[in-house]
């Protein structure tokens, strides 16, 4: 038979967490939750769209030059005066492969009203060319082997698409795969004045 006083003795021997220890535990849990959220936001399933990036202030396209697949060097300045859809992709990106045929179709439907430009990010030229051939893309394709142009445009995850006015102002950024319907709707609203 146990003495009722034994419970009190056990309670006194049990270590208690001080307020500092509790605060540290809460801080560690908050950092872990934030890290998990950041990692989850960087991982996109093949059919997911992370979000639409409406800009709060006017920004212009970066001026960095890049090399096209045909070997010529150009920059965004060479596209001034043209309404642009700039699509960043990589041969290792499954959603990129799935959306590129839709981009080709939209480019053909837009004709001369909208110029499409693909930028292959951190790929070998061979891998990029193979993907372009596999997806049937015929619009201009450039290389961004270091990812600097992608970063300057504000990219964080592929695929990444930027809609640019003829004066070089960035109108919208989209991260994640775009369907043909979403792509056409965004082009109409931002580049063709279809609201």
N, C-alpha and C positions, 0 to 999 in steps of 0.2 A: 504494500500500500504506500502510495506516495504522499508526501507532506505537501499541503497546498502552498507552503512557502517556497517549495522547489520551483514552481512556475515563475515566481517573482525573481528568483536567483538566476534562472535561465534567461529571462528577459533582460536583466542587467548585464549579463555576459555577452549577449548578442551585439555585434558591432553595429553602430548607426552611421549612416552617411551624413557628413556635415554639409552645410549649404554650398561650400566651394566644390566639393566632389559632385554634388547634384548639378550644379551649374556647368561643370566641365562635361558631365555625361550628356546633358541637354545640348550643349554646343557641339559635341562630337556627333550626336544623332542628327542635328540640323545640317552639319556639313555632309554627312553621309547621304541624307535625303537630297540635298542639292546636287551632289555628285551623281547620284542615281538619275535624277531628272535630266541632267545635262547629257549623260550617256544615252538615256532613252530617247532624247530629242535628236541625237545624232544618228540614230539607227532607224532607217525608214524601210518599211516593207515594200515589196515591189509594186504594190498597187495603192500606196498611201500618198497623200499630199500633206505636207507639213503645214503649209499656210500661204496666204497671199500677203505679199509685202507692200502694202500701200505706203507711200512715202509721206512723211510729214513736212518735208521741205524739199525744194528743188535741188537735185544733184545732177552733175554732168558726168558723162562717161569718162573713164580714165584715158590718159594719153599714151600709155605704154604701147610700144610697137610689138608685133608678133609676126610669126612666119606662117604663111598658108601652106597647105599640103602640097601645092604645086611648086614650093620653094621661094615664092616671092614674099617680100616683106611689106607689111602694111601697118596701119594703126586705125583706131576708131575714127580719127580725123578724116580718113579717106572715105568714110561712110556718111559724113555730114551731108545733110540735105536729103537723106533717105530715112524713111521710117523703118526701124529695125526690131527684129526679134533675135536676141542673142541667146543661144542655148549652150550651156556648159555641160559636157558629158565626159565619160571615160569608158574604155572597153571593159572595165571590171564592174561597171554599174548596171545591174539588171534592169532597174526602172528606166534607165537611159535607153537601153536597147529596145524596150517595149514602146517608148513614146516616139522614137525617131521616125518611124514610118508615118506617124500622124503629123509630125512637123513637116515632112516632105510633102504630104498631101495638102496641108494648109499653105505651104509655100507656093505650090502650083496653083491653088485656088486664088491666092492673093495676087499672083502675077507680078506686075511691076509696081503695084501700090505699096507693097511691103517687102523689104529685103530681109532674108534670113541668113544668119551667120552661126555656124557651129564652132565651138572652141573645145578642143580635146585637151583635157586636164591631166597632167602627170602620167602620160602614156608614152610608149615608144611610137614612132611614126608608123611602124609596121602594124602594131596592134590597132592604132587609130584608123589606118586605112582599111584594114580588114573589117572593122566594125561599120565604117561608112559604106563599104561595098555590100556587106551583109544586110544592112538596113535600107539600102536603096537611096540614100541621100545624095542629092545633086547640087545643093546650094554650097556657098563658100564655106570652107572648113579651115580653121587655124589651129595652131598648136600653142599650148601653154604648159610646157614641160615642168616648170617650177611651181606652178599654181599661183604665181604672183598676180596675174591679170584677174583670175578667179577671186582672189582675196580683195583686190582693189574694187571690184564690182560689188563686194559685200557678200560673196558666197560663203556658205558654211557646209552645205551638204549637196551632193549631186542626186538627181539632176537639178540644175538651177537655171532659170530662164529670166531674162531681163527684157523689158519692153522700152524702147527708146524713141523719143520724138525726133523729127527731122533736124531740130536744132541741137541735138545731143543731150537733151534732158532725159534723165531716167524717170520713167512714168510709173513703173511697177516692177517688183521682183517677186518671183514665185519659186519656192523650194519644193521639190518633190515632183512626181510624175504628173503631167497634164494630159488629160484626155483630149481628143480632137475637138469635142464640143467646148470644153473649157478653154482651149487654146483659141478657137475661133471667136468665142465670146469676149475674151480678153483683148484680142486684136481689134475687134469691132469697137469695144468701149474705149480703148486707149489710143489706137492708131488711126481708126477710120471714122471717129466721131459718132459712133453708133449709140453712145451712152448706155 
